[in-house]
Amino acid sequence: MATLVLTRGGFDDLVKTLGHVPPQLWVNSDVLSEEELKDLRAAGHDVTNFTRHITPTDRVAVEDAISTVREHHPLQRLWVEYAPEA
């Protein structure tokens, strides 16, 4: 299962719920620090961070990110963090 995480709170909730970092993780540009990304990759996690910020309430931007993740993981289920509308 690939995951798309848009906020730090979403990342923390996901890891708490699962009990671990998902194996294929896509994160918004400001979710994890460079050190956290480095540590996760060193531990064998497949982590991709977007270089541009995705506004979690911008449905067009989120759908674009979903399309990008699906291009890389076409046969997998995709978990997506959707932010509540403001």
FINUPA-288048 format. One record per atom (N, C-alpha, C): residue in one letter; x, y, z. Coordinates in steps of 0.02 Angstrom, whole numbers, plus 50000, padded with zeros to 5 digits. Layout:
FINUPA-288048
AXYZ
...
This chain:
FINUPA-288048
M500424994250000
M500005000050000
M500455006250000
A500325010649954
A500665017149953
A500255022049994
T500605026850024
T500255031850064
T500475038850042
L499995043350043
L500125050450029
L499945054350091
V500445057450122
V500355061150184
V500475068550170
L499995072650190
L500025079750175
L500215084150234
T500165081650295
T500315085750354
T500715081650405
R501055085150449
R501425081750501
R500945077950548
G500385081150564
G499895077850606
G499645071450574
G499535071550508
G499325065550472
G499845060150475
F500485062050469
F501025057150474
F501035054050543
D501015058250594
D501035055750663
D500435051050677
D499845053050655
D499255048850665
D499315042150629
L499565042350567
L499645036250528
L500125031450561
V500695033950582
V501195029650614
V500925026950680
K500575031050718
K500285028850781
K499765023350769
T499345024350719
T498825019450704
T499105012850678
L499585013350632
L499885007250604
L500385003950650
G500705007950691
G501235005450734
G501915005350700
H501945007950640
H502575008250602
H502495013150544
V503045014750514
V503035018950453
V502855014450395
P502375016550353
P502185012350296
P502775011450249
P502795005750213
P503365004250170
P503445008950111
Q502915011450083
Q502955016150026
Q502605022550045
L503005027450061
L502755033650090
L502925039550044
W502415043350028
W502485049649991
W502265055150038
V502685060250047
V502535065550095
V502585072450062
N502175076850088
N502185083850068
N502875086750084
S503055092150052
S503725094950057
S503935096950127
D503455098550170
D503625101050237
D503435096350294
V503305090050278
V503085085350330
V503675082750371
L504205080550339
L504775077650373
L505405081850361
S505835082050411
S506465085550404
S506945081550360
E507465084750336
E507965081150296
E508275075450336
E508375076550400
E508665071350443
E508185065350449
E507535066850458
E507035061450463
E507005057550397
L507015061050341
L507005057650276
L507615053150269
K508195055750287
K508815051950283
K508775045650326
D508535046450388
D508495040750434
D508005035450409
L507425037550384
L506935032750358
L507215028950298
R507545032550254
R507845029250195
R508395024350216
A508795026450264
A509335022050289
A509045015750321
A508445016250348
A508115010450379
A507765006150328
G507795008050264
G507505003950211
G506815005950187
H506565011550212
H505905013850190
H505955017150122
D505445016050081
D505385019250015
D504995025750026
V505375031250036
V505075037750052
V505215042549995
T504685045649970
T504735050849919
T504425057149947
N504795062649944
N504515068949966
N504425073649906
F503845076749904
F503715081549851
F504155087749862
T504415090549809
T504835096449814
T504435102849815
R503815102449794
R503375108249797
R502845106949850
H502625112249883
H502115111449935
H501435110049905
I501075105449934
I500385103949914
I499935106549970
T499515111349954
T499055113950004
T498525108550016
P498475106050077
P498035100350090
P497295101550073
T497075107750074
T496375109150057
T496265110849983
D496805110849945
D496755112149873
D496635105549837
R496015104049824
R495825097549795
R496155096149728
V496255101249688
V496585100349623
V497315098249634
A497655101549680
A498355099849694
A498415092849724
V497945091049768
V497945084349798
V497815079049744
E497335080249700
E497205075449646
E497805074749600
D498175080149588
D498785079849548
D499305075549583
A499365076349648
A499845072249686
A499635064849685
I498995063549690
I498745056649686
I498925053649619
S498845057449566
S499025054949499
S499765053149495
T500175057349525
T500895056049525
T501055049549562
V500765048749621
V500895042549660
V500645036549621
R500065036949591
R499785031349552
R500225029449492
E500555034349463
E501015032849408
E501575028149432
H501795029049493
H502345025149520
H502125018649554
H501495018349574
H501225012449608
H500545010749579
P500525008949514
P499885008149480
P499445002449504
L499724997349532
L499334991549551
L499204991149626
Q499384996349662
Q499314996149734
Q498725000549758
R498464998549814
R497975002649849
R498335008949873
L497995014649872
L498295020949893
L497905023949950
W498245025150006
W497945028650063
W498125035950056
V497635040350062
V497745047550053
V497475051250114
E497885055650141
E497645060050195
E497275065850162
Y496645066550179
Y496255072250157
Y496145076850216
A496325083050207
A496225087950261
A495505090350261
P495235091550320
P494555094250323
P494535101250292
E493965102950264
E493875109550236
E493905114750292
A494215120250278
A494265125650329
A493605129050340
